[in-house]
Amino acid sequence: MTGKNAVWKLPDFLPATRSEMDKMEWARPDVVLVTGDAYADHPSFPAALLGRVLEAAGFRTAILARPDVNDTTDFMRFGLPRLFFGVTSGALDSMVANYTAQKRGRSDDPYAPGGEAGGRPDRAVTVYCNRIRQAYGKAAVIVAGGIEAGLRRFTHYDFWSDSIRRPLLMDCGADLIVHGMGEGPICAIASTLEKMLDANPQLAKNRAAGKPLPPETLIGACAEIPGVVYRIPRSAPEKEGAIRLPSYEDSVADPKAFAHSFNIMETKRNATLQQDCSGMRVISNPPWPPHSSDEMDRIYSLPFRREAHPIYTGKAIPALEQVRFSITSHRGCFGGCAFCAISAHQGKTIQSRSAASVLEEIRRMTAHAHFKGVINDIGGPTANMYGLGCKRGESCERPSCLWPDRCRHLNTDQSAYVGLLKRAGSEPGVRHLFVTTGIRMDLARLSEALIERIAAHHTGGHLKVAPEHTSPRVLRYMRKPLEDHFKRFLDDFRRISRRAGKEQYAIPYMMAAHPGCTMKDMIELALFLRSEKLPVEQCQIFTPTPGTASGVMYATGLDPATLKPVFVERSPQRREMQKALILNHLPESSALIKKALTTEGRSDLIPQLTGRVSRQAHAEQRQSRKPESRSGERNTHRKKETQSSRKSGVKK
């Protein structure tokens, strides 16, 4: 319902308690989605997104959010689902959610009620699957997915145990894994199982009695679904056309084999891949094809309440508060940054919604009882990639369309995003519309109209950008543009802001201790930040995560693309020193900065890098300090990766 005095009639939540299911008079659900996040009915929360998609496809779906893992009781809340359990750690890998880059336990969890840490187990996918097995044995069909399962589907380096681990399907107890965002595969699996039961009355009778579905029957039915991962005995015939990765055993024994394996996964992402491990063979089908604009429109037109489930008795979920009135305009990223898993999870192809769909969502949003006229964001993993893509419309082996140089086939016309912002900001009931998703500076510099639009209308005084570093050598390992885009963008943004009659500041994200980054590089970066009077509020120490080239560099000391050696800083204290040099405007950084400079023979810089920052810079820094969600962990599953949906899971 829209209009000046309209009030949006909220749809029902998907059942999250037994009593809710009983009120719906279900004997049992078709699907139970188990998630490490709290249940907020918002498209940025993976279980909610998939639950609404399954509901729209006609499947009775329940949400088991943050179950108690101390015994199996909570996992039996809804009984054995008719089709399957879908298991995800949530919007983040559980180890990223639970630990800092220095392996210290986190004191908060933005996806938890009240932001309280402790309710999501380490290696959540494995723990949840094992508890389901303990509760129901082989009778349960388990489909794991989301960012944790998808990026660990093959042999991977695990930072928290400092070890090369087996493909997750070998350890987690699931029958299948879904990689990618998940809506297509999860609905295809549900439809396949339902058709199988409809066509075989005896099989349906056995399932109703809680008897197992024969593994060969399940795999045989789902083996050709895109986005599905399964395992078979190593002795079975190889799948025709599949590309063989170095085995788990070879990857553990030889760092070059492990790095080469990742390079194959990255450059052959649209092929069927297989890997041998411990007498079994893990097979990963090509990803589900990118959604069309119409398909994206249908997904985001589903009836999300944008509210937390009432079982939390009013406790706020910080991640929801950050994105409640944000809008996902597109998915995917063709940037290919070495430390980021977005392209591995959402794909390189930009999947954009139509402008009409976005505007209709805004109209529904303005009728929401809690909407105050402010849209916090319209974007995706990278805001100004909306509407962009390959002019040829073909897949290729390049990990990035922008590195080491911009592909000549890339459409860079950002007029569609400029037009979307204009129309969205003019909708009745919208007082302010901000762009808080990071923008790609090298692309933005190709469109002064975009910088002008954002500077004049969509920046709340501070624009977040993510240069990560300024050293060409470090940027090369990060797979970021080597040209001085950051400095040039700063100059452009300041000039255009002054022209608009506004005093505004760009607030950069920076990264410490990325592979290839030495203390000398960080000293140069600190000097640059001082010269530009840029106090950095958001800085992270690099965290090696599965699915990223940087994670492989950290594990092996090799660049997976060239197999050449890369310097890796592994000392926890020196990693902290690198971060302190970035945060040189903070008094608490002084001791580590002095130690770093003394160690590097640059004691002469101590007064310059530990002295007081100008009053203006301090004011800018204080104004920019706002609570951030874990979406600041851009190297793993980055924002929307919070707004990830923009990550979605069983699936982001």
Buried (B, 14 or more C-beta within 10 A) or exposed (E): EBEEEBEBEBEEBBBBBEEBBEEEEBEBBBBBBBBBBBBBBBBBBBBBBBBBBBBBBEBBBBBBBBBEBEEBEBBBBBBBBBBBBBBBBBBBBBBBBBBBBEEEEBEBBBBBBBBEBEBBBBBBBBBBBBBBBEBBEEBBBBBBBBBBBBBBBBBBBBBBEEEBBBBBBBBBBBBBBBBBBBBBBBBBBBBBBBEBBEEEEEBBEBBEEEEBBEBEBBBEBBBEBBBBBBBBEBEEEEBEEBBEBBBBBBBBEBBBBBBBBBBBBBBBBBBBBBBBBEEBBBBBBBBBBBBEBEBBBBBBBBBBBBBBBEBBEEEEBBBBBBBBBBBBBBBBBBBBBBBBBBBBBBBBBBBBBBBEBBBBBBBBBBBBEEBEEEBBBBBBBBBBBBBBBBEEEEBEEBBBBBBEEBBEBBBBEBEBBBBBBEBBBEBEBBEEBBBBBBBBBBBBBBBEEBBBBBBBBBBBEBBBBBBBBBBEBBBBBBBBBEEEBBBEBBEBBBEBBEEEEEEBBBBBBBBBBBBBBBBEBBBBBBBBBBEBEBBBBBBBBBBBBBBBBBBBBBBBBBBBBEEEEBEBBEEBEBBBBBBBBBBBBBEEBBEBBBBBBEEBEBEEBBEBBBEEBEEEBEEBBEBBEEEBBBBBBBBBBBBBBBBBBBBBBBBB
